[in-house]
Amino acid sequence: MSLSWPWALLALLIVPLILAVRWWMNRRRKRSAVVVSSVALIRAAIPGRSAWRRRIPVWLFLAGLIALAGAMARPQASIAVPSNSTSILLAIDVSGSMCSTDVEPNRLTVATEAARKFIKDQSDGTQIGLVAFSGIAGLLVPPTTDKDALLDAIDTLKTARGTAIGQAILTSIDAIAEHNPNVAATGVDLGDAAPNTLGDYQPDTIVVLTDGSNTTGVDPATAAEQAAARKVRVFTIGFGTTTPAPMVCSASQVSGDEFTGGGFPGGGGFGGRGGGGRNQQIDEDALQNVADTTGGRYFRAEDADQLSDVLGDLPKEIGLHKQNVEITAWFVLAGALLVLTGVFLSMWWSQPRTLAQRARTSAK
């Protein structure tokens, strides 16, 4: 919780002032002794309240004053609220290791099928962009509501050498900056802006799906700091198992650059690919760090079902972003109720007793 006018908390000084005045009045009252010949008369005149009945109204009244003083500071709470302008940049790893058959028929096939289902399941108003990355990263489709264009682009994904996770994040940020004026492009110097992990978030979100670790380009931690400074969350997904498996991709899934070195996914086809077992370790620490730095989450998926579940659950979190909402009205309401309750109880418990009650007291 934050305060818009923290200096207004000086109003809280009224509470110790009231307590001091009350103490002084009680002390003065004790000095004024009255001599009465009959104890029965005193009992009949005293309202007969117990200690807790005398104190409760006072504490309720003071608590109400504290709440009202807090309201003057205009408190704000950071809460998760739904966004109606969400755009999702889906960055898919198309490095050579995506040909691994530890997830049948291979990782790339399962990843593209899960991505297709994810796109189809989104509401018509959700904008989705597609980034593919191997040794470099490229924007295939800018954020759009055209699902057919996205599905067609997914069908063109081909593997190539290298894994540039950091560059994929930066490319996604630039794609967001093209349609959201509140997000600066990666070439813009933000000065000493610190990573924003607790404040407001932009409705735009980046989802990175990878099966390995960064091998080239910008370090993912550096890219995460750029995203956090722009209040853009990054959700990361580590896909695949740790079991060595043959690398097999179809002719339509392999780029010639996979064998000649370098290149960008989506190039010309180059036959099928097969080979011995290979174990591509996922850098979970780096992916977790990216998510933590930007306010996103890291997920692990080892098979098709888990990947579908992760992508299926993402909209529940992506559709929410943190926003500072003023809660002054709640403080005013609570303060008013406490003050009125304290005053009411004080008057109720202090009202004179009936003649019948006094007679019974005198008889005792």
Secondary structure, DSSP 8 states (H G I E B T S, - for coil): -EES-GGGGGGGGHHHHHHHHHHHHHHHHHHS----S-HHHHHHHS----HHHHHHHHHHHHHHHHHHHHHHT-EEEEEEEE-SS-EEEEEEE-BGGGGBTTSSS-HHHHHHHHHHHHHHHS-TT-EEEEEEESSSEEEEEEEES-HHHHHHHHTT--BBS---HHHHHHHHHHHHHHH-TTS--TTS--TT----SSS---SEEEEEEESS---SSS-HHHHHHHHHHTT-EEEEEEES-SS-EEB-B-GGGBBTHHHHS---TT--B---B--SEE-----HHHHHHHHHHHT--EEEE-SHHHHHHHHHHHHHHHTEEEEEEE-HHHHHHHHHHHHHHHHHHHHHHHS---HHHHHHHHH-
